[in-house]
């Protein structure tokens, strides 16, 4: 899927302490179901909080909870940059 909007990026490229609003998930396998089950749906606000020393995984705040996602999974989530939380 080609994204043309300038402020839409993949979640793994969201800078630390920045928020993004989920635009869509670009996956058709079991990972999409897992992400949806975690509440990562269109319009959900997520904030990038912490990164491990080697940058994988990264912790994100979503709906008051903290989850860790591998870059492989977060690269399938497209978000619209929203600024500070």
C-alpha positions as CSV (number, residue, x, y, z in Angstrom):
1,X,0.0,0.0,0.0
2,X,1.4,3.4,-1.0
3,X,1.0,6.1,1.6
4,X,1.1,9.7,0.3
5,X,0.5,11.7,3.4
6,X,3.6,13.3,4.7
7,X,2.8,12.8,8.4
8,X,1.9,9.1,8.2
9,X,4.8,6.8,9.2
10,X,5.2,3.3,10.5
11,X,5.0,3.0,14.3
12,X,8.6,1.7,14.5
13,X,9.8,5.1,13.1
14,X,7.8,7.2,15.6
15,X,10.4,9.1,17.8
16,X,10.4,8.4,21.5
17,X,7.9,10.5,23.6
18,X,5.9,11.2,20.5
19,X,2.4,10.1,19.8
20,X,0.7,8.8,16.8
21,X,-2.9,7.9,15.8
22,X,-3.3,4.5,14.2
23,X,-4.1,5.0,10.5
24,X,-4.1,1.3,9.5
25,X,-2.4,-2.0,9.9
26,X,-0.8,-3.4,6.7
27,X,-0.8,-7.1,7.4
28,X,-3.0,-10.0,6.4
29,X,-1.8,-12.7,8.7
30,X,-2.1,-13.6,12.4
31,X,-0.2,-10.6,13.6
32,X,-3.1,-8.3,12.5
33,X,-5.5,-10.3,14.6
34,X,-3.1,-10.1,17.6
35,X,-2.7,-6.3,17.2
36,X,-6.5,-5.8,16.9
37,X,-7.0,-7.9,20.1
38,X,-4.6,-5.6,21.9
39,X,-6.8,-2.7,21.0
40,X,-4.6,-1.3,18.2
41,X,-7.4,-0.2,15.9
42,X,-7.9,2.8,13.6
43,X,-8.0,6.1,15.6
44,X,-6.2,4.7,18.7
45,X,-3.6,7.0,20.1
46,X,-0.2,5.4,20.9
47,X,3.0,6.9,22.4
48,X,6.5,5.6,22.0
49,X,8.0,5.4,25.5
50,X,11.1,3.2,25.8
51,X,13.5,1.4,23.5
52,X,15.7,-1.5,24.5
53,X,19.5,-0.9,24.3
54,X,19.6,-2.4,20.8
55,X,16.4,-0.7,19.7
56,X,14.2,-3.8,19.6
57,X,11.6,-4.2,21.1
58,X,10.1,-0.8,21.9
59,X,7.5,-0.1,24.6
60,X,4.4,1.8,23.7
61,X,1.6,3.3,25.8
62,X,-1.9,2.5,24.5
63,X,-5.1,3.2,26.4
64,X,-3.2,3.6,29.7
65,X,-1.3,0.3,29.3
66,X,2.3,-0.5,28.3
67,X,3.0,-3.0,25.6
68,X,6.2,-4.0,23.9
69,X,6.3,-4.6,20.2
70,X,9.1,-6.0,18.0
71,X,10.2,-3.8,15.1
72,X,9.0,-6.5,12.7
73,X,5.4,-6.1,14.1
74,X,5.4,-2.3,14.6
75,X,6.6,-1.8,11.1
76,X,3.2,-3.0,9.9
77,X,1.3,-0.3,11.9
78,X,0.9,3.0,10.1
79,X,0.3,6.1,12.3
80,X,-0.3,9.7,11.8
81,X,2.2,11.8,13.8
82,X,0.3,13.6,16.6
83,X,3.1,15.3,18.6
84,X,3.5,15.1,22.4
85,X,1.2,13.0,24.5
